[in-house]
Amino acid sequence: MSTPKTTMDGPVRVTLPSAPPDPVSGCRECLRYAVARANATSVGDYSQVSDVNVGLRAHGRNEHGMLMARTVLRFVTHRITQHPDTDVTYEAECLHRK
């Protein structure tokens, strides 16, 4: 019987969330998106917040010729180990701030 592999091949890649796009001052459509995002945020509907941000970025690109903020990638290395008393346990340590 072979021993199952309990380690990953490489590090886990984790990214920070995108900065929310800013509406253009004086644009009614941008204002509509900003209000929809504020409403979704106020009730904790972060899926809707994400959808509104996608729409606002597309609107900014199509109507205002703007490239709005996207995700900034930062890679964080994690070490995954197996605890001797369990079948599979993962321990992750953030090395970004060390």
Order of alpha helices (4+ residues) and beta strands (2+ residues): alpha-alpha
